[in-house]
Amino acid sequence: MREENGKGIGADFMKTSQISGQLLIVIYILIFIAIYYFLILLPQRRRAQEKQKLLSSLKVNDKVLTIGGIIGTVKSINDDTVKLQIDKDVTLKVVKGAIDSIMNE
């Protein structure tokens, strides 16, 4: 085994293994980012779109369920708030984002 320029075969192997080790780390990071995107960000984005669609389809006289578990009927809709009639002579003003689902039969 002949050495050129003061380097041995071991030095070339070390350099190659360092490069492949760094490449392996980069690949692991990219795989982690892809998993994070598909398991966390994508479903969260879909839920936000569904929630926006639900809130935009909200109409007066819809029976709704809030995130607090209150069931009521929509009596008026403003930009950010909704008035719900809970019982006769009982109304609540809630933020639109507090509407969890529409319960029309």
C-alpha positions as a Markdown table, in Angstrom:
| # | Residue | x | y | z |
|---|---|---|---|---|
| 1 | Met | 0.0 | 0.0 | 0.0 |
| 2 | Arg | 1.6 | 3.2 | -1.2 |
| 3 | Glu | 0.9 | 6.6 | 0.3 |
| 4 | Glu | 0.6 | 9.7 | -1.9 |
| 5 | Asn | 1.1 | 13.2 | -0.5 |
| 6 | Gly | 1.4 | 11.9 | 3.0 |
| 7 | Lys | -2.1 | 10.5 | 3.0 |
| 8 | Gly | -2.8 | 6.9 | 3.6 |
| 9 | Ile | -5.8 | 4.8 | 2.6 |
| 10 | Gly | -7.2 | 5.2 | 6.1 |
| 11 | Ala | -7.4 | 9.0 | 5.6 |
| 12 | Asp | -9.4 | 8.6 | 2.4 |
| 13 | Phe | -11.8 | 6.2 | 4.2 |
| 14 | Met | -12.2 | 8.6 | 7.1 |
| 15 | Lys | -13.1 | 11.5 | 4.8 |
| 16 | Thr | -15.6 | 9.3 | 2.8 |
| 17 | Ser | -17.2 | 8.1 | 6.0 |
| 18 | Gln | -17.5 | 11.7 | 7.3 |
| 19 | Ile | -19.2 | 12.8 | 4.2 |
| 20 | Ser | -21.6 | 9.8 | 4.2 |
| 21 | Gly | -22.4 | 10.4 | 7.9 |
| 22 | Gln | -23.2 | 14.0 | 7.2 |
| 23 | Leu | -25.4 | 13.0 | 4.3 |
| 24 | Leu | -27.2 | 10.5 | 6.5 |
| 25 | Ile | -28.0 | 13.2 | 9.0 |
| 26 | Val | -29.4 | 15.4 | 6.3 |
| 27 | Ile | -31.5 | 12.5 | 5.0 |
| 28 | Tyr | -32.8 | 11.9 | 8.5 |
| 29 | Ile | -33.8 | 15.5 | 9.0 |
| 30 | Leu | -35.6 | 15.6 | 5.6 |
| 31 | Ile | -37.5 | 12.4 | 6.6 |
| 32 | Phe | -38.5 | 13.9 | 9.9 |
| 33 | Ile | -39.7 | 17.1 | 8.2 |
| 34 | Ala | -41.8 | 15.1 | 5.8 |
| 35 | Ile | -43.3 | 13.0 | 8.6 |
| 36 | Tyr | -44.1 | 16.2 | 10.6 |
| 37 | Tyr | -45.8 | 17.7 | 7.6 |
| 38 | Phe | -48.0 | 14.7 | 6.7 |
| 39 | Leu | -48.9 | 13.8 | 10.3 |
| 40 | Ile | -49.4 | 17.2 | 11.9 |
| 41 | Leu | -49.5 | 20.2 | 9.5 |
| 42 | Leu | -51.6 | 18.7 | 6.7 |
| 43 | Pro | -54.5 | 17.4 | 8.9 |
| 44 | Gln | -54.5 | 20.6 | 10.9 |
| 45 | Arg | -54.8 | 22.6 | 7.7 |
| 46 | Arg | -57.7 | 20.4 | 6.6 |
| 47 | Arg | -59.5 | 20.8 | 9.9 |
| 48 | Ala | -59.1 | 24.6 | 9.7 |
| 49 | Gln | -60.6 | 24.6 | 6.1 |
| 50 | Glu | -63.5 | 22.4 | 7.2 |
| 51 | Lys | -64.1 | 24.8 | 10.2 |
| 52 | Gln | -64.1 | 27.8 | 7.9 |
| 53 | Lys | -66.5 | 26.1 | 5.6 |
| 54 | Leu | -68.8 | 25.3 | 8.5 |
| 55 | Leu | -68.8 | 28.9 | 9.8 |
| 56 | Ser | -69.4 | 30.4 | 6.3 |
| 57 | Ser | -72.4 | 28.1 | 5.8 |
| 58 | Leu | -74.0 | 29.1 | 9.1 |
| 59 | Lys | -77.5 | 30.5 | 8.8 |
| 60 | Val | -80.2 | 32.0 | 11.0 |
| 61 | Asn | -82.4 | 29.3 | 12.7 |
| 62 | Asp | -79.6 | 26.7 | 12.5 |
| 63 | Lys | -79.4 | 24.5 | 15.6 |
| 64 | Val | -75.7 | 24.5 | 16.7 |
| 65 | Leu | -73.4 | 23.0 | 19.3 |
| 66 | Thr | -70.7 | 25.2 | 20.8 |
| 67 | Ile | -67.3 | 23.9 | 22.0 |
| 68 | Gly | -68.6 | 24.4 | 25.6 |
| 69 | Gly | -71.4 | 21.9 | 25.0 |
| 70 | Ile | -74.2 | 24.5 | 24.8 |
| 71 | Ile | -76.9 | 23.8 | 22.2 |
| 72 | Gly | -78.8 | 26.7 | 20.8 |
| 73 | Thr | -80.5 | 28.2 | 17.8 |
| 74 | Val | -78.8 | 31.0 | 15.8 |
| 75 | Lys | -80.8 | 34.2 | 15.9 |
| 76 | Ser | -78.4 | 36.6 | 14.4 |
| 77 | Ile | -74.9 | 36.6 | 12.7 |
| 78 | Asn | -72.4 | 39.4 | 12.8 |
| 79 | Asp | -68.8 | 39.5 | 11.5 |
| 80 | Asp | -67.2 | 37.8 | 14.5 |
| 81 | Thr | -70.1 | 36.9 | 16.8 |
| 82 | Val | -73.4 | 34.9 | 16.8 |
| 83 | Lys | -76.4 | 35.3 | 19.0 |
| 84 | Leu | -77.8 | 31.9 | 20.1 |
| 85 | Gln | -81.2 | 31.4 | 21.7 |
| 86 | Ile | -80.7 | 28.8 | 24.4 |
| 87 | Asp | -84.2 | 28.8 | 25.8 |
| 88 | Lys | -87.2 | 31.0 | 25.7 |
| 89 | Asp | -86.0 | 34.5 | 26.7 |
| 90 | Val | -82.4 | 33.3 | 27.0 |
| 91 | Thr | -79.8 | 34.4 | 24.4 |
| 92 | Leu | -76.1 | 34.2 | 24.4 |
| 93 | Lys | -73.6 | 36.1 | 22.3 |
| 94 | Val | -70.7 | 33.9 | 21.4 |
| 95 | Val | -67.7 | 34.2 | 19.1 |
| 96 | Lys | -68.1 | 32.4 | 15.7 |
| 97 | Gly | -65.1 | 30.2 | 16.4 |
| 98 | Ala | -66.9 | 28.7 | 19.4 |
| 99 | Ile | -69.4 | 27.0 | 17.1 |
| 100 | Asp | -68.4 | 23.4 | 16.9 |
| 101 | Ser | -71.0 | 21.8 | 14.7 |
| 102 | Ile | -74.4 | 22.4 | 13.1 |
| 103 | Met | -77.0 | 20.0 | 14.5 |
| 104 | Asn | -79.9 | 20.4 | 12.0 |
| 105 | Glu | -81.9 | 17.2 | 11.7 |
